[in-house]
Amino acid sequence: MSVKNVGEKYRCNICGNQVTVTKAGGGTLVCCGQEMQLLGSHEQKTVDDEIPA
């Protein structure tokens, strides 16, 4: 799946890395040898949301 919009969030299903698109270049995000999964709006958490205060 190619990156289309700034602000999209992707996750690696193997290691759990997450990225947020800051510049849409149209390429495909890959981690651990496979394409990263685009998160739906209900799944989009930031790293700050997951770190306890």
MIDRENTI-663192 format. One record per atom (N, C-alpha, C, CB): residue number from 1; atom name; x, y, z. Coordinates in steps of 0.1 Angstrom, whole numbers, plus 5000, padded with zeros to 4 digits. Atoms other than C-alpha are relative to their C-alpha. Glycine has a CB too. Layout:
<r n="NUM" atom="CA" X="X" Y="Y" Z="Z"/>
...
END
This chain:
<r n="1" atom="N" X="5009" Y="4988" Z="5000"/>
<r n="1" atom="CA" X="5000" Y="5000" Z="5000"/>
<r n="1" atom="C" X="5009" Y="5012" Z="5000"/>
<r n="1" atom="CB" X="4990" Y="5000" Z="5012"/>
<r n="2" atom="N" X="4992" Y="4988" Z="5001"/>
<r n="2" atom="CA" X="5015" Y="5033" Z="4990"/>
<r n="2" atom="C" X="4995" Y="5011" Z="5009"/>
<r n="2" atom="CB" X="5001" Y="5005" Z="4986"/>
<r n="3" atom="N" X="5003" Y="4989" Z="4991"/>
<r n="3" atom="CA" X="5016" Y="5063" Z="5013"/>
<r n="3" atom="C" X="4993" Y="5011" Z="4992"/>
<r n="3" atom="CB" X="5013" Y="5006" Z="5007"/>
<r n="4" atom="N" X="5008" Y="4990" Z="5007"/>
<r n="4" atom="CA" X="4990" Y="5089" Z="5002"/>
<r n="4" atom="C" X="4998" Y="5013" Z="5007"/>
<r n="4" atom="CB" X="4987" Y="4995" Z="4996"/>
<r n="5" atom="N" X="5003" Y="4988" Z="4993"/>
<r n="5" atom="CA" X="4984" Y="5114" Z="5029"/>
<r n="5" atom="C" X="5008" Y="5003" Z="5013"/>
<r n="5" atom="CB" X="4985" Y="5000" Z="5005"/>
<r n="6" atom="N" X="4993" Y="4996" Z="4988"/>
<r n="6" atom="CA" X="5003" Y="5133" Z="5056"/>
<r n="6" atom="C" X="4990" Y="4997" Z="5012"/>
<r n="6" atom="CB" X="5004" Y="5015" Z="5000"/>
<r n="7" atom="N" X="5008" Y="5004" Z="4988"/>
<r n="7" atom="CA" X="4991" Y="5121" Z="5091"/>
<r n="7" atom="C" X="4996" Y="4986" Z="5000"/>
<r n="7" atom="CB" X="4988" Y="5009" Z="5000"/>
<r n="8" atom="N" X="5003" Y="5014" Z="4999"/>
<r n="8" atom="CA" X="4985" Y="5085" Z="5081"/>
<r n="8" atom="C" X="5009" Y="4993" Z="5010"/>
<r n="8" atom="CB" X="5001" Y="4994" Z="4986"/>
<r n="9" atom="N" X="4991" Y="5008" Z="4990"/>
<r n="9" atom="CA" X="4998" Y="5060" Z="5107"/>
<r n="9" atom="C" X="5000" Y="4986" Z="4995"/>
<r n="9" atom="CB" X="4994" Y="5001" Z="5014"/>
<r n="10" atom="N" X="4997" Y="5013" Z="5004"/>
<r n="10" atom="CA" X="5013" Y="5027" Z="5099"/>
<r n="10" atom="C" X="5006" Y="4992" Z="5011"/>
<r n="10" atom="CB" X="5009" Y="4999" Z="4987"/>
<r n="11" atom="N" X="4994" Y="5009" Z="4990"/>
<r n="11" atom="CA" X="5023" Y="4997" Z="5121"/>
<r n="11" atom="C" X="5005" Y="4987" Z="4994"/>
<r n="11" atom="CB" X="4989" Y="4996" Z="5011"/>
<r n="12" atom="N" X="4995" Y="5013" Z="5004"/>
<r n="12" atom="CA" X="5045" Y="4967" Z="5116"/>
<r n="12" atom="C" X="4994" Y="4989" Z="5008"/>
<r n="12" atom="CB" X="5016" Y="5000" Z="5002"/>
<r n="13" atom="N" X="5006" Y="5011" Z="4993"/>
<r n="13" atom="CA" X="5027" Y="4935" Z="5124"/>
<r n="13" atom="C" X="5009" Y="4990" Z="5006"/>
<r n="13" atom="CB" X="4991" Y="4993" Z="4990"/>
<r n="14" atom="N" X="4990" Y="5010" Z="4994"/>
<r n="14" atom="CA" X="5059" Y="4917" Z="5134"/>
<r n="14" atom="C" X="5006" Y="5006" Z="5012"/>
<r n="14" atom="CB" X="5011" Y="4997" Z="4990"/>
<r n="15" atom="N" X="4993" Y="4994" Z="4989"/>
<r n="15" atom="CA" X="5077" Y="4941" Z="5157"/>
<r n="15" atom="C" X="4992" Y="5011" Z="5008"/>
<r n="15" atom="CB" X="5013" Y="5006" Z="4996"/>
<r n="16" atom="N" X="5009" Y="4990" Z="4993"/>
<r n="16" atom="CA" X="5050" Y="4967" Z="5165"/>
<r n="16" atom="C" X="5004" Y="5014" Z="4998"/>
<r n="16" atom="CB" X="5000" Y="4997" Z="5014"/>
<r n="17" atom="N" X="4996" Y="4986" Z="5003"/>
<r n="17" atom="CA" X="5069" Y="4998" Z="5152"/>
<r n="17" atom="C" X="4989" Y="5007" Z="4994"/>
<r n="17" atom="CB" X="5013" Y="5000" Z="4991"/>
<r n="18" atom="N" X="5010" Y="4992" Z="5006"/>
<r n="18" atom="CA" X="5046" Y="5026" Z="5143"/>
<r n="18" atom="C" X="5006" Y="5013" Z="4995"/>
<r n="18" atom="CB" X="4989" Y="5004" Z="5011"/>
<r n="19" atom="N" X="4995" Y="4988" Z="5006"/>
<r n="19" atom="CA" X="5052" Y="5056" Z="5120"/>
<r n="19" atom="C" X="4988" Y="5009" Z="4996"/>
<r n="19" atom="CB" X="5009" Y="4997" Z="4988"/>
<r n="20" atom="N" X="5009" Y="4991" Z="5005"/>
<r n="20" atom="CA" X="5033" Y="5087" Z="5112"/>
<r n="20" atom="C" X="5006" Y="5008" Z="4988"/>
<r n="20" atom="CB" X="4995" Y="5010" Z="5011"/>
<r n="21" atom="N" X="4995" Y="4994" Z="5012"/>
<r n="21" atom="CA" X="5036" Y="5102" Z="5077"/>
<r n="21" atom="C" X="5001" Y="5015" Z="5002"/>
<r n="21" atom="CB" X="4991" Y="4997" Z="4988"/>
<r n="22" atom="N" X="4998" Y="4986" Z="4999"/>
<r n="22" atom="CA" X="5051" Y="5137" Z="5078"/>
<r n="22" atom="C" X="5001" Y="5006" Z="4986"/>
<r n="22" atom="CB" X="5012" Y="5004" Z="5008"/>
<r n="23" atom="N" X="4999" Y="4995" Z="5014"/>
<r n="23" atom="CA" X="5057" Y="5140" Z="5040"/>
<r n="23" atom="C" X="4996" Y="4988" Z="4991"/>
<r n="23" atom="CB" X="5015" Y="5005" Z="4997"/>
<r n="24" atom="N" X="5004" Y="5010" Z="5009"/>
<r n="24" atom="CA" X="5038" Y="5119" Z="5015"/>
<r n="24" atom="C" X="5007" Y="4999" Z="4987"/>
<r n="24" atom="CB" X="4984" Y="5001" Z="4998"/>
<r n="25" atom="N" X="4992" Y="5002" Z="5012"/>
<r n="25" atom="CA" X="5061" Y="5106" Z="4988"/>
<r n="25" atom="C" X="4995" Y="4990" Z="4991"/>
<r n="25" atom="CB" X="5014" Y="4997" Z="5004"/>
<r n="26" atom="N" X="5006" Y="5010" Z="5009"/>
<r n="26" atom="CA" X="5040" Y="5078" Z="4974"/>
<r n="26" atom="C" X="5006" Y="4987" Z="5001"/>
<r n="26" atom="CB" X="5000" Y="5005" Z="4987"/>
<r n="27" atom="N" X="4993" Y="5013" Z="4999"/>
<r n="27" atom="CA" X="5064" Y="5050" Z="4984"/>
<r n="27" atom="C" X="4992" Y="4990" Z="5009"/>
<r n="27" atom="CB" X="5014" Y="5002" Z="5005"/>
<r n="28" atom="N" X="5006" Y="5011" Z="4991"/>
<r n="28" atom="CA" X="5056" Y="5018" Z="5003"/>
<r n="28" atom="C" X="5009" Y="4999" Z="5013"/>
<r n="28" atom="CB" X="4999" Y="4987" Z="4993"/>
<r n="29" atom="N" X="4993" Y="5002" Z="4987"/>
<r n="29" atom="CA" X="5066" Y="5016" Z="5040"/>
<r n="29" atom="C" X="5002" Y="4985" Z="5003"/>
<r n="29" atom="CB" X="4993" Y="5007" Z="5012"/>
<r n="30" atom="N" X="4997" Y="5014" Z="4998"/>
<r n="30" atom="CA" X="5084" Y="4983" Z="5048"/>
<r n="30" atom="C" X="5008" Y="4999" Z="5013"/>
<r n="30" atom="CB" X="5008" Y="4994" Z="4988"/>
<r n="31" atom="N" X="4993" Y="5002" Z="4987"/>
<r n="31" atom="CA" X="5096" Y="4970" Z="5082"/>
<r n="31" atom="C" X="5000" Y="4985" Z="5001"/>
<r n="31" atom="CB" X="4993" Y="5007" Z="5012"/>
<r n="32" atom="N" X="4998" Y="5014" Z="4997"/>
<r n="32" atom="CA" X="5109" Y="4935" Z="5091"/>
<r n="32" atom="C" X="4997" Y="4992" Z="4987"/>
<r n="32" atom="CB" X="4990" Y="4995" Z="5011"/>
<r n="33" atom="N" X="5002" Y="5007" Z="5012"/>
<r n="33" atom="CA" X="5107" Y="4926" Z="5054"/>
<r n="33" atom="C" X="4986" Y="4999" Z="4994"/>
<r n="33" atom="CB" X="5005" Y="4986" Z="5001"/>
<r n="34" atom="N" X="5014" Y="5000" Z="5005"/>
<r n="34" atom="CA" X="5070" Y="4932" Z="5049"/>
<r n="34" atom="C" X="4994" Y="5014" Z="5000"/>
<r n="34" atom="CB" X="4991" Y="4990" Z="5007"/>
<r n="35" atom="N" X="5007" Y="4987" Z="5000"/>
<r n="35" atom="CA" X="5047" Y="4961" Z="5041"/>
<r n="35" atom="C" X="4994" Y="5003" Z="5013"/>
<r n="35" atom="CB" X="4990" Y="5001" Z="4989"/>
<r n="36" atom="N" X="5006" Y="4996" Z="4988"/>
<r n="36" atom="CA" X="5035" Y="4981" Z="5071"/>
<r n="36" atom="C" X="4985" Y="5002" Z="4997"/>
<r n="36" atom="CB" X="5006" Y="5013" Z="5005"/>
<r n="37" atom="N" X="5015" Y="5000" Z="5001"/>
<r n="37" atom="CA" X="4997" Y="4981" Z="5078"/>
<r n="37" atom="C" X="4996" Y="5014" Z="5003"/>
<r n="37" atom="CB" X="4994" Y="4990" Z="5009"/>
<r n="38" atom="N" X="5006" Y="4987" Z="4998"/>
<r n="38" atom="CA" X="4978" Y="5014" Z="5075"/>
<r n="38" atom="C" X="4990" Y="4998" Z="5012"/>
<r n="38" atom="CB" X="4993" Y="5005" Z="4988"/>
<r n="39" atom="N" X="5009" Y="5001" Z="4989"/>
<r n="39" atom="CA" X="4959" Y="5019" Z="5108"/>
<r n="39" atom="C" X="4987" Y="5008" Z="4997"/>
<r n="39" atom="CB" X="5006" Y="5005" Z="5013"/>
<r n="40" atom="N" X="5013" Y="4993" Z="5001"/>
<r n="40" atom="CA" X="4922" Y="5028" Z="5108"/>
<r n="40" atom="C" X="5000" Y="5011" Z="5010"/>
<r n="40" atom="CB" X="4988" Y="4990" Z="5001"/>
<r n="41" atom="N" X="5001" Y="4989" Z="4991"/>
<r n="41" atom="CA" X="4911" Y="5059" Z="5126"/>
<r n="41" atom="C" X="4998" Y="4996" Z="5015"/>
<r n="41" atom="CB" X="4989" Y="5010" Z="4996"/>
<r n="42" atom="N" X="5002" Y="5005" Z="4986"/>
<r n="42" atom="CA" X="4900" Y="5039" Z="5157"/>
<r n="42" atom="C" X="5013" Y="4993" Z="5006"/>
<r n="42" atom="CB" X="4989" Y="4990" Z="5000"/>
<r n="43" atom="N" X="4988" Y="5007" Z="4995"/>
<r n="43" atom="CA" X="4935" Y="5022" Z="5159"/>
<r n="43" atom="C" X="5011" Y="5010" Z="5001"/>
<r n="43" atom="CB" X="5004" Y="4989" Z="4990"/>
<r n="44" atom="N" X="4989" Y="4991" Z="5001"/>
<r n="44" atom="CA" X="4956" Y="5053" Z="5155"/>
<r n="44" atom="C" X="5003" Y="5006" Z="5014"/>
<r n="44" atom="CB" X="4997" Y="5011" Z="4991"/>
<r n="45" atom="N" X="4995" Y="4995" Z="4987"/>
<r n="45" atom="CA" X="4974" Y="5058" Z="5189"/>
<r n="45" atom="C" X="5014" Y="5005" Z="4997"/>
<r n="45" atom="CB" X="5000" Y="4989" Z="5011"/>
<r n="46" atom="N" X="4987" Y="4995" Z="5001"/>
<r n="46" atom="CA" X="5005" Y="5078" Z="5193"/>
<r n="46" atom="C" X="5009" Y="4993" Z="5010"/>
<r n="46" atom="CB" X="5001" Y="5015" Z="5001"/>
<r n="47" atom="N" X="4992" Y="5006" Z="4989"/>
<r n="47" atom="CA" X="5035" Y="5066" Z="5213"/>
<r n="47" atom="C" X="4997" Y="5007" Z="5013"/>
<r n="47" atom="CB" X="5015" Y="5002" Z="4996"/>
<r n="48" atom="N" X="5003" Y="4993" Z="4987"/>
<r n="48" atom="CA" X="5026" Y="5093" Z="5239"/>
<r n="48" atom="C" X="4988" Y="4994" Z="5006"/>
<r n="48" atom="CB" X="4998" Y="5015" Z="4997"/>
<r n="49" atom="N" X="5012" Y="5006" Z="4995"/>
<r n="49" atom="CA" X="4992" Y="5076" Z="5243"/>
<r n="49" atom="C" X="5003" Y="4987" Z="5008"/>
<r n="49" atom="CB" X="4990" Y="4997" Z="4989"/>
<r n="50" atom="N" X="4996" Y="5013" Z="4994"/>
<r n="50" atom="CA" X="5010" Y="5043" Z="5253"/>
<r n="50" atom="C" X="5010" Y="5001" Z="5011"/>
<r n="50" atom="CB" X="5004" Y="4991" Z="4989"/>
<r n="51" atom="N" X="4990" Y="4998" Z="4990"/>
<r n="51" atom="CA" X="5036" Y="5057" Z="5277"/>
<r n="51" atom="C" X="4993" Y="5005" Z="5013"/>
<r n="51" atom="CB" X="5012" Y="5009" Z="4996"/>
<r n="52" atom="N" X="5007" Y="4995" Z="4988"/>
<r n="52" atom="CA" X="5023" Y="5059" Z="5313"/>
<r n="52" atom="C" X="5008" Y="5013" Z="5005"/>
<r n="52" atom="CB" X="5000" Y="4990" Z="5011"/>
<r n="53" atom="N" X="4994" Y="4988" Z="4995"/>
<r n="53" atom="CA" X="5029" Y="5093" Z="5329"/>
<r n="53" atom="C" X="5007" Y="4998" Z="5013"/>
<r n="53" atom="CB" X="4989" Y="5011" Z="5002"/>
END
